[in-house]
Amino acid sequence: MNYSAEITTVRQKLADLNAPPKPLEHTVYEDKEAICDRHGLFKQRCRRMALHGKGIETRSECPVCLTEKLTQLEHAEAEQEKHRKRSKIKMLMDNLNLPERFADVTLDNYERVNTDAARCLKLCNDYATHWPERLKRGGGLVMCGKPGTGKNHLALSIAKNVINEHQSSALFTTVLRIASEFKSTWSKSAECSEADVIKRYTQPDLLIIDEVGVQFGSEAEKMILFEVINTRYESMKPTIIISNLALNELAGFIGERVIDRMNDGGGCTLTFTWNSYRSRMAA
């Protein structure tokens, strides 16, 4: 049910009661005392209109009844909005493709093992906090460096944050998955085209691409990755790239042009240079 129209009507009735009557041609106003079955005596505004030789009379409702009705309608609308929001968040989380291993990650439970890790967390917090601006300007993130340092943790925490706080859409994938989908369109029996694949990866407000540099690195795969990132860049859609390569290796692999696009619109590059959490725990 759409409560907005009814809420607007009730608000207008209350506003009319609190303001002097509007002068209308062939219209007479009179205030009388009336009795509400629930709230007792109240001042009722009567309006008499002469229209086409006929007299039409309207009487105002009990203001307390109107106020209570407005409160009930606003509460019902708020509950409806909460339900709609929960349903949308669930749908967006289902579409995120979140790995089970990262189901419980948040920005709050990221382990700040040193000042560099704390700095990366702060920048990711800032990115999530200013998400509406990032979405407007298309600013992305590059997360590169040693494995096991929490890059996926931070990227997926950002995705969960933008879903929960802003109901923006997000998708987590890998370069190999994107390349595989592209290559599947090259078959004569393919059910979708390259344009369909590009559309799939351009639609989400936020796209996270993991394992950049893991693939064989053929020119075709590099071209596919650039096509996805460039299309999102032109559409002002933020992208997060995750790689276990060092920054100079990553730049050599995907090209400085891609790095520049990722850093445009308020984006930045984060380097994870400390040892893996897993290796420290094993030690």
C-alpha positions in Angstrom: 0.0 0.0 0.0 1.2 3.5 -0.8 0.6 5.7 2.2 2.0 8.9 0.8 -1.2 10.3 -0.8 -3.2 9.6 2.4 -0.5 11.2 4.6 -0.5 14.2 2.4 -4.3 14.5 2.6 -4.4 14.3 6.4 -1.5 16.8 6.8 -3.4 19.2 4.5 -6.5 18.9 6.6 -4.6 19.7 9.8 -2.8 22.6 8.1 -6.2 24.0 6.9 -7.5 23.8 10.5 -4.5 25.8 11.8 -4.8 28.5 9.2 -7.5 31.1 8.5 -10.1 29.8 5.9 -9.3 30.7 2.3 -11.9 33.2 0.9 -13.8 31.5 -1.9 -16.6 32.9 -4.1 -20.1 31.8 -3.0 -18.6 30.3 0.2 -19.4 30.9 3.8 -17.4 29.6 6.8 -18.6 29.1 10.3 -17.0 27.7 13.4 -19.2 25.5 15.6 -18.7 23.4 18.7 -19.0 19.6 17.9 -18.5 16.5 19.9 -16.1 13.6 19.0 -17.2 10.2 20.3 -13.6 9.6 21.4 -12.2 13.0 22.3 -15.2 15.1 23.3 -15.7 18.7 22.5 -13.8 20.3 19.6 -14.2 23.4 17.3 -15.5 22.3 13.9 -15.2 24.4 10.8 -18.2 24.3 8.6 -18.0 25.4 5.0 -21.2 26.1 2.9 -20.9 26.5 -0.9 -23.5 27.5 -3.4 -22.9 25.6 -6.6 -25.3 25.5 -9.5 -28.2 26.5 -7.3 -27.4 23.8 -4.7 -25.9 24.2 -1.3 -23.0 22.0 -0.4 -21.7 21.8 3.2 -18.5 20.2 4.5 -17.4 19.9 8.1 -14.0 19.5 9.5 -13.0 16.3 11.4 -11.8 16.1 15.0 -8.2 17.5 15.0 -7.1 14.9 17.6 -8.5 12.1 15.5 -6.6 13.5 12.5 -3.4 13.8 14.4 -3.7 10.2 15.6 -4.5 9.0 12.1 -1.4 10.8 10.8 0.8 9.2 13.4 -0.6 5.8 12.5 -0.1 6.3 8.8 3.5 7.6 9.3 4.3 4.6 11.5 2.8 2.2 8.9 4.8 4.0 6.1 8.0 3.8 8.2 7.5 0.0 8.8 6.8 -0.5 5.1 10.0 1.3 4.3 12.0 -0.8 6.7 10.6 -4.0 5.2 11.4 -2.7 1.7 14.9 -1.7 2.8 15.5 -5.1 4.4 14.2 -6.9 1.3 16.4 -4.8 -1.0 19.5 -5.3 1.1 19.0 -9.1 1.1 18.6 -9.1 -2.7 21.8 -7.0 -3.1 23.7 -9.2 -0.7 22.6 -12.3 -2.6 23.8 -10.7 -5.8 27.2 -9.7 -4.4 28.6 -13.2 -4.9 30.2 -13.0 -1.4 32.5 -15.9 -0.7 31.5 -17.8 2.5 35.0 -17.2 4.0 34.3 -13.4 4.0 30.7 -13.6 5.3 31.5 -11.9 8.6 34.1 -9.4 7.5 33.5 -5.7 8.4 35.7 -2.6 8.4 35.5 -2.8 12.2 37.0 -6.3 12.5 39.9 -5.7 10.2 43.2 -6.4 12.0 45.5 -3.4 12.2 48.8 -5.1 12.6 50.9 -2.0 11.9 50.7 1.6 10.9 50.5 0.7 7.2 47.5 -1.6 7.8 45.9 1.2 9.9 46.4 3.6 7.1 44.8 1.3 4.5 41.9 0.8 6.9 41.4 4.5 7.3 41.4 5.1 3.6 38.9 2.3 3.1 36.7 3.8 5.8 36.9 7.2 4.1 36.0 5.5 0.8 33.0 3.9 2.3 31.9 7.0 4.3 32.1 9.1 1.1 30.5 6.5 -1.1 27.8 8.8 -2.6 30.6 11.1 -3.8 32.7 8.2 -5.1 29.6 6.9 -6.9 29.0 10.3 -8.4 32.6 10.8 -9.6 33.5 7.2 -10.4 36.5 7.0 -8.1 37.9 3.4 -7.7 40.6 1.7 -5.6 43.6 -0.4 -6.5 44.7 -2.8 -3.7 47.9 -4.5 -4.5 50.8 -6.2 -2.6 51.5 -9.3 -0.6 48.8 -12.0 -0.2 47.2 -12.7 3.2 47.2 -9.0 4.2 43.5 -8.4 4.2 42.8 -6.9 0.7 39.7 -9.0 0.2 38.6 -8.3 3.7 38.7 -4.6 3.1 37.2 -4.6 -0.4 34.3 -6.9 0.6 33.7 -4.8 3.8 33.4 -1.7 1.6 30.9 -3.6 -0.6 28.8 -4.7 2.4 28.9 -1.2 3.7 27.6 0.4 0.5 24.9 -2.2 0.3 23.7 -1.8 3.9 24.1 1.9 4.2 23.2 3.1 0.7 21.5 0.1 -0.9 23.9 0.4 -3.8 24.5 -2.7 -5.9 27.9 -4.5 -5.8 29.5 -7.5 -7.5 32.6 -9.5 -6.5 34.3 -11.5 -9.3 37.7 -12.5 -10.6 39.6 -11.8 -13.8 39.5 -15.4 -14.8 35.7 -15.5 -14.4 35.3 -12.4 -16.6 37.7 -13.8 -19.2 35.9 -17.1 -19.2 32.5 -15.4 -19.8 34.0 -13.4 -22.6 35.5 -16.4 -24.3 32.2 -18.3 -24.0 30.7 -15.7 -26.3 33.1 -16.6 -29.1 31.4 -20.0 -29.7 28.8 -20.2 -32.5 26.4 -21.7 -30.0 26.8 -18.9 -27.5 23.6 -17.6 -25.9 25.0 -14.1 -25.1 27.3 -11.6 -26.8 30.4 -9.7 -25.6 28.1 -6.7 -25.2 26.0 -8.7 -22.8 29.0 -9.6 -20.7 30.1 -6.0 -20.6 26.6 -5.0 -19.6 26.6 -7.5 -16.7 29.8 -6.0 -15.3 28.9 -2.4 -16.0 25.5 -2.5 -14.3 26.6 -2.8 -10.6 27.3 0.4 -8.8 30.5 -1.2 -7.4 32.6 -3.9 -9.1 35.4 -5.8 -7.3 37.8 -7.7 -9.5 40.0 -10.1 -7.6 43.1 -12.1 -8.7 44.4 -9.6 -11.2 47.7 -11.0 -12.4 46.8 -14.6 -11.7 45.6 -15.4 -15.2 48.0 -16.3 -18.0 48.1 -12.7 -19.0 47.4 -13.1 -22.7 46.9 -10.0 -24.7 43.2 -11.0 -25.2 42.7 -11.3 -21.4 44.4 -7.9 -20.8 42.2 -6.4 -23.5 39.1 -7.9 -21.9 40.0 -6.5 -18.5 40.7 -3.1 -19.9 37.4 -3.1 -21.8 35.5 -3.8 -18.6 37.4 -1.2 -16.5 37.3 1.4 -19.3 33.5 1.0 -19.9 32.9 1.4 -16.1 35.2 4.4 -16.1 33.3 6.1 -18.9 30.0 5.3 -17.1 31.3 6.8 -13.8 31.1 3.5 -12.0 33.6 2.8 -9.3 35.8 -0.4 -9.5 38.1 -2.0 -7.0 41.0 -4.1 -8.3 42.7 -6.6 -6.0 46.1 -8.1 -6.9 48.9 -9.9 -5.2 51.4 -8.2 -7.5 53.6 -5.3 -6.3 52.4 -1.9 -7.7 55.2 -1.7 -10.4 54.4 -5.3 -11.5 50.7 -4.6 -11.6 51.2 -1.4 -13.6 53.4 -3.3 -16.1 50.8 -6.0 -16.3 47.5 -4.0 -16.8 49.1 -0.7 -18.0 49.6 2.7 -16.5 46.5 3.8 -18.3 44.3 1.5 -16.2 45.9 2.6 -13.0 45.3 6.2 -13.9 41.6 5.5 -14.6 41.3 3.8 -11.2 42.8 6.8 -9.4 40.6 9.3 -11.2 37.5 10.7 -9.5 38.8 10.6 -6.0 40.2 7.0 -6.2 43.6 5.9 -4.9 46.1 3.0 -4.8 46.8 1.1 -1.6 49.9 -1.0 -1.2 50.0 -4.0 1.2 53.7 -4.6 1.9 53.7 -6.4 5.2 53.8 -10.2 5.8 50.7 -12.4 5.5 48.6 -12.9 8.6 48.6 -16.6 7.9 52.4 -16.8 7.8 52.7 -14.9 11.1 50.2 -17.3 12.7 52.1 -20.3 11.4 55.3 -18.9 12.9 
